[in-house]
């Protein structure tokens, strides 16, 4: 899907201002994050690998919750912004 961004120079407008308007339009269209995301090829993991990773994560969570209940680890509540 190609997104075209076009800006025309108005009367009495400097080149720097035209470039500034163009960059704002490009940012507003969300083209930059899309291009950066497609910069590198990310291989898709197989279902088996995904399953084992999920099981490992769930196991770590069970151990962590057990340690929190025993009072050996302080519960992580996250950060506020």
C-alpha positions in Angstrom: 0.0 0.0 0.0 1.7 3.2 -1.2 0.8 6.5 0.4 1.6 9.6 -1.5 2.2 12.9 0.3 2.2 16.0 -1.9 2.9 19.6 -0.9 2.8 22.6 -3.3 4.7 25.8 -2.7 2.5 28.8 -2.0 3.2 32.4 -2.9 5.8 34.1 -0.7 6.7 30.9 1.0 10.3 29.9 1.8 11.7 26.5 0.8 12.4 25.7 4.5 8.7 26.2 5.2 7.7 23.9 2.4 10.1 21.2 3.7 8.7 21.6 7.2 5.1 21.2 6.0 6.1 18.1 4.0 7.7 16.5 7.0 4.7 17.2 9.1 2.4 15.6 6.5 4.7 12.5 6.3 4.6 12.2 10.1 0.8 12.6 10.2 0.4 9.9 7.5 2.4 7.4 9.6 4.8 6.6 6.9 8.1 6.8 8.9 7.2 4.1 11.5 5.9 1.9 8.8 9.1 2.1 6.8 11.3 1.7 9.9 9.3 -1.4 10.8 9.8 -3.0 7.4 13.5 -2.2 7.3 14.6 -5.7 8.5 13.2 -9.1 7.8 11.9 -10.7 11.0 11.6 -14.5 10.6 8.3 -15.9 11.9 8.8 -18.4 14.7 7.3 -21.9 14.3 4.2 -22.8 16.3 6.3 -25.3 18.3 8.8 -22.6 19.3 6.0 -20.2 20.2 4.3 -22.9 22.3 7.5 -23.7 24.3 8.2 -20.0 24.8 4.7 -19.5 26.2 5.0 -22.5 28.5 8.3 -21.2 29.8 6.8 -17.8 30.4 3.8 -19.3 32.3 6.2 -21.4 34.4 8.2 -18.3 35.4 5.0 -16.5 36.3 3.9 -19.4 38.6 7.3 -19.4 40.4 7.2 -15.6 40.7 3.7 -15.6 42.2 4.8 -18.3 44.7 7.8 -16.2 45.8 5.6 -13.2 46.2 3.2 -15.1 48.4 6.1 -16.4 50.5 7.4 -12.8 50.8 10.8 -13.5 49.3 10.2 -11.1 46.4 8.5 -7.7 46.5 5.6 -7.5 44.0 6.3 -5.4 40.9 3.5 -3.0 40.2 4.8 -1.2 37.1 5.7 2.4 36.6 3.4 5.4 36.4 4.1 8.0 33.8 
